[in-house]
Amino acid sequence: MKLRVLGVLSLLCVLTVVMVSNAILTSVSRELTQELQINRVAALNRFAQLAYDTALDGDSGQLQREMDRYSALYAEGVLIRLQHATFRSGGLNEERADVRDAVNRANLNLSDTTLAPLRPFGAGTVVVSRSFGSANQVLGEAVLEVNLDAARQKLRERWFVVGLAALVLGAVLLLSAERVTRWVLRPVQRLNSAVTEFETKGRTGQLPADGPPELRELSRSFSAMAQTVSKSIDSQRQLIADTSHQLRNPVGALRLRIDLLQLSLQTTGEQAAAAQVLTELERVEEILDGVLKLAAAEHRAFEDSARGEPAADSRASEVLIDPFPVLQEEIERARPAALRAGASIVLGRKPDPPLQLACSSSELAQMVGELVTNAIKYAPRAHIAVGIHCAAGAVNLTIEDDGPGLSSLERAAATTRFWRSPQHRQIRGNGLGMTIVDKLAGANGARLLLTGVSPHGLRARIEFPRPAIPAHQESDA
């Protein structure tokens, strides 16, 4: 943006300098032309008067002396043609085409005393002419050669001065344009960076109030808005966590009372009704547990983004874990539930050499547990395969089943809060498991990818960036 604005301002500056310089140079040329024309027409008129006197009294001595003196002084030729004689000085004669034309026009009583505007470069001379005589008779013609070299030299000097001044003015204007552009766009660039930071991290720092008044006010307004929104987000997140946590106590007390109530019920119908109440209470507990886990996962993801994107060379200093023992522990924990659901769960071979991840072991266990639980719950009697391997500079952790799977549209919506597939409406759940995994994966620099399995099934893949191995570990290897 700075280059575009600066380019437009620079173009305007250049056009301004060119227009001003052109106006000045045109004025200078016109001024020098008029000055030269006035002087030469005055000389031509004097020679015409002397020639008129010569035509009357026949004495040409003074006319010839004046002509010779003028030619010697200005290096310009003079030609006077009378009816009975022609006088010349400075080597000017009628053999030149321009002189002959000037004499003929003057003989027709047409005066050529106007000079064309001077140009700084060129060569040659021009002639001016007029006739002289009485009111009803032309007695002769006077032609004066005008040497333009001196005037051109003076014009070139003026052009040099104006050109030098134009360069200085252009440099000053371009420097001013650069300063003005920087002054105007600095708040815009800071505001753009703040918007990007706020979008990715959920908060931003206080913007300095500088630049034009309108942009200063905009920066203050954005800072105030960002602080308000950040506080609102923090308050909402804290409210969810606090509410979920506080509800656990009355829910626990309610469960205890229902248990006591079941002991005092006599009929089978009353006991069945109490069992239904207990089932709904367990569902509420599951939702509360899911909301608490989601709030923790979102807070973890927010903290990670607030620290900014880690540099590539800083991953080597992170705590690295071997993920395979975590997978083994979660598989053993989930195996009884898989047997009850009629599903089989298999862990792939341990990588050799062992792989390492820059990830929290507790959060990795939570992600694997959620995905395995989902596979057992929504793909009963399915074959579940869990494995980890390297591919294309990444470490992929996969949980795959051959159950009914999800459509492409359902896979795209699976990480939405409280989303559940229509085919799973009859299965108890809260629709937060995939959302929690997605948030925790992002907090650990990974991403959750859901794909289909042929001919049917679902593959959940957590793709971790492969961490850099410290130099001392490489040397040990």
N, C-alpha and C positions, 0 to 999 in steps of 0.2 A: 504493500500500500504506500509505503514511504517513497519507493522509487517511482510509482505512478504519479503521486502528487508532486514530487520534486521534478519529474519530467515535464509535467504540464506547466508548473511555475517557471522552470528553466526556459521552456519554449516561449512563454509570454515575455520573459525578461529579454531573450534574444531578439524577439520581434520588436519589443519596445526600443531597444538600443539601435536596431537597424533603422527603424522608422525615424527616430530622433536624429541619428547620424545622417540619414538621407536628406531630411529636411534642412539640417544645418549646411550640408555640402551643397545642396541645390541653391540655398540662399547665398552662400559664399561665391559660387560660380556666377550667379546672376549679378551679384554686387561688383565682382571684378569685370564682368562683361560690360556692365553699364558704365563703370569708371573708364575703361578703355575706349568705349564707344564715344563717350562725351569728349574725351581728349582728342581723339582722331577726327571726329566731326568738326570740332573747333579748328583744328589745323587745316582740314579740307576747306572750311569756309574762308579761312584767311587766304589760302592760295587762290580760291575762286575770286575773292575781292581783288587781290593783286593782279590776277589775270584779267579781270574786268578793266582795271585801270590801265593795264598794258594795251588792251584792245582799243582803248579810247585815245591814249596819248602816243602809242607806238614805242614806248621806252620799256624794253624787256630786261634791262640789266638787273634792276632790283629783284624782279621775279626770279630770274635764274639764280642770283646769289642766295635768296631765301630758300629756294628749292635745294641747292647744293648743301647749304648749311644744315637743313633739316635731315637730309639723307645721311650726311656724315654723323649727325648726332644720334639719330634713331635707327640707322641702317634700314630705312624704309624708302622705297622709290616713290617718285611723284611724276605724274604726266599731265601736262596742260596742253590741250589742243585748241588753237584759235583758227579762225577762218583762213589766215594766211601763213601760219607757222605752228609748229609743235615743239614744246619744250619738255626735256626729260632730265631726270636725276635719279641716281641710285640704280641705274641699269634697267629701269622699267620702260617697256616699249609695247607697241600694239601687236607684236607677234604672239604674245601670250593670249590664249583663248579667253581666259577670264577678263583680261584687260580689254580685249576687243569687244567682248559682250558688254562690259561696263560702259565703254565709250558709246556704243550704239544706243544703250538705254538712256544714257544721259543726253544724247543727241535728240532723243524723243521727249526730252524734258521730264524723265523719270529718275528720281534720286534713289540710289542704293546706299543708305547710310546706317542700316541696321546690321549689327553683328549677331551671329548665332551664339547661343550659350557656349562658354568655354568648356573644354574637356581637359582633364589633367594630362592626357597622353595624346600624342600625335605630332605631326610636323606640317610645315608649309605655311603659307601666308594667305590672307584674303585681301580683297580690294573693296574700297568704298568709292562712290562717285556721285557727282552732281553736275548739273549744268549751271551756267551763269549767263547773264545778259540782261536785256531790258524786259519790260512787261510784255512786249509783243514780238521779241526776237531773241533767239538763242545765239549768243556770241561765241560760245565754246564749251568745252567739257573739262572738268577737273577730276583726276583719278588719283587716289592715294592708296599705296600698298601698306597694309597693317601687319606688322610682325607680331605673332602671338607667342613667341618663345618665352619672353619675360613673364607674360601673364600666366602662361601654363606653369612655369616654374613656381611662381607665387601660389598658384592654385594647388600644386602638388605639396607645397609646404603646409598649406592650410589643411589639405587632406590628411597629411601625416599627423598633424596635431589633433585633428578631430578623431582619426582612427585610434591614436593612443588614448585619448580621453574615452572613446567608446569601449576600448578593452578594459580600462580601469573601471568604468561604470558597469560594464557587464560582469566583471569579477565581483564587484561590490554587491550587485543585485543577485548574482547566483549565490554568494555567501549568505546574503540576507534571506534568500528563499530557502536555503538549507537550514538556517537557524529557525526560521518561522515554521518550516515543515516539522522539524524536530520538536519545537515547542508545542505545536498543535497536536501532533500525532503521538507524542510520548504518553499523554493520559489515555489515548485510545488504545495503544498497545498494552499499557498496564491493565486497562479495563478488560481487554480481550483475554489477557493471561489470567486475570482474576476470575473471569467467567469460566474459562477452561478448568482452572483449579477448583472452582466451586462445583462444577459439574462432575469432576472425577473424585474429589475428596469430601464434598459436602460442606466445606468451610473455606474461608479465605481471609487473608490479613487485611488490615486497614490500608486503603489506598491513599497515597499522598495527594493533597489538594493543590495541584499546580496546573499550568496551561491556561487557556481562555476561560473566562468566567463560567460559560455554559458547561464546559467540560469539568471544571472544578465542582460545580453543583451536581453534575451527573455522577462523579466519583464519590462524593459524599453520600448521595442518595443510594448508590449501589452498595457502599460499605454498610450503611444502616440496614438496607434490605437483606444483605447477606448475613449480617449478625442476627437479625430477627429470624430469618429462615433457619439458620444453624441452631439457634436456641430452641426453635419450635421442633426441629427434627430430634434434637437431644431430649427435649421434654417428652415427645411422643414415644421415643424408644424407651426412655426411663419409665414412663407411665405403663407401657406394655409389660416391661419386666417386673415392675413393682406390683402391678395388678395381678399378674400371673402368680407371682410369689405369694402375695397376700391371700389369694383365693385358695391356696393349697391348705391352709389351716382350717377354714370352715368346711372345705370339701372333706378333709380328713376326719373332722368331727362328725360330719354328716354320715360318712361311711361307717364310723363306729356306732352311731345311733341305729343305722339300718341293720347292722350286724346284730345288735342287741334286740332290735325289733323282731328279727327273724327267729330268734330263740324263743320269743314269747308268742309267736303265731301258732295257731293250732291246725287250721284247715290247710289242705293242699292248695287251694285257690289263693289264699292269703299269702302263702309262701311263694307261689309263682309270681304274684304281683310284686312282692318285695324283691324277688330275684330280677325282675325287669327293671325296677328302680335302681338296683345295684348295677345292672348292666349299663344303664344310661349314665350313672355316676362314674363308672369306669371310663366311659367314652369322654366325659368331661375332663377326667384326670389325664387322659391321653392328649386331649387338645391342649390343656394347660402345659403338660410336659413339652409338647411340640412347639408351643408358642415361646416357652422359656428357651428351648434349644435354638429356635430361629432368632430370637432376640440376641442371644449370645453370639450366634454365627454372624448376624448382620453387624453387631458391634465389633467383632473380630475383623470382618472384612473392611469396615470403616476405618479402624485403626491402621490396617495395612495400607489402605489408599492414602490416608492422611500423612503417612511417613513418606509417600512418594514411591515411584518405581525404583526398585533397587538397581544399582549399577551392575553390569555384567561381572566386573572384577570383585564385587563385594559378596557374591554368592559363595565364594570359596571360604569366607570367614563365618558363614552361617553354620548352625549345628546340624550335622548330617546324621540320618538314622538309616538303619537297615529295615526296609518295610516288610520283609518276609516274616519275621517273628510276629509282627502285628497282625498280618493276614492269618497266620496259623492260630493265634489266640482267638480272633473273631470267628473263624470257621468252627473251632471247637465249641465256642459259646453258642453258635447258631445251630449246631448239628442236631440237638434234641428237638428243636422246633421243626427242623426240616424232616426228621423222621415222623413226627406226628402228622405233618402235612403230606406225607407220602412222597417227598422229594428227596433227591440225592444231591449231595454237594461235594465237589472235588476241588482240591487245591492243586494247581500246577506245580511243576518241578521248581526247585529252588535255583535261581540264576547262579551261574558260576562264570566269573567271579561275582560275589554278592553286589547287588545294586545299592545305591545310596540316594536318599531324597533329602532336600532341604524343606522339611515339613515337621509340624508338631505331631508327635506320636499319638497323643490323645485325640487330636482332631482327625488324624488318619484313621484311627480305630473307629471314631464316630461315623466317618464317611462310609467306611467299609461295612460297618454294622447296619447303617440305614439301607444301603443298596442290597445287601444280602437279605435283610428282613423284608424288603419290598419284593424281591424275587420269590422268597418262600410264600409270602402272603398272596401275591397276585398271579403266581404261576405254580399252583399246586400240582404235585406229582410230576414236576418237571425235573430235568437234569440241569444243575447249576454248576458252572465252571468258573473258578476264580484263578487269575494268574497275573503275573507281572513280567514285563519284558521291555527291552530297549528297541526303539525304532526312530530313525531320522533325527537323531539328536535329542530325543525325548524319552521319558520313562512312562510307559503306559500301564495303568492298573485297570484290569477288565473284570467285570462280573457279567456273565453271559448265561442266559437260560433259553430253553426251547419251548417256553409257554406261548400263550396267545399273542404276546407282544403288543405294540402300539402302532397306530398309523403315523404317517409323517406329520400330519397336523397335530395329533395328540403328543407326539414327541416334542414338537416345538412349544407346546403349552405346558409340558410336564413340570417345569421348574417354577410355574406360577403358584403363588400362595393359595392354599386350600383348593387347588385344582385336582379333580379326580376324573378318571376316565368313566364314561357312561357304563361300560361293561363291568366296572368294579363298584357300582353303587351299593350292591348288597354286601360287600365286604367292609368290615369295620376299619376305619382309618381317618386321618385328619387332613391328608393332602399337603403335608408340610415336609415330608421326607426328602424329596428331590430338591426342594427349595433350600433346605439346610445344607445338603451336599454341595449344591451349586455355590452357595455363599462361602462355605468353608474352603472349597477348592480355589475360588478366587482369592481368598485371604492368604493362601499358601502359594500363590503364583501359578496355579494350575487352572484347568478348565474341564467342565463336565460335558461330555459328548454322548448323545444317545443315538444309536443306529439300530436298524432292523437286522435280523438274522434269517438266513434262508434255510428251510422254507418258512419257518415262523419262529418268533422269539424276539428277545430284546438284548442288546449289548450296551451296557453302561461303561463308558471308558473315561477315566480321569487321567488327563495328559499333563504330566509334570515336566517342566524344563529340566534337562539334565544338568546337575550342578558341576561346576568346575572343580577338578581335583587339585588340592594344594600341592605345591611343588615337593614338599617333604614326603607326602604320601606317594607321589609318583616315583621318587627316588627309592623309597622303601620297597615299592613293588618291583 
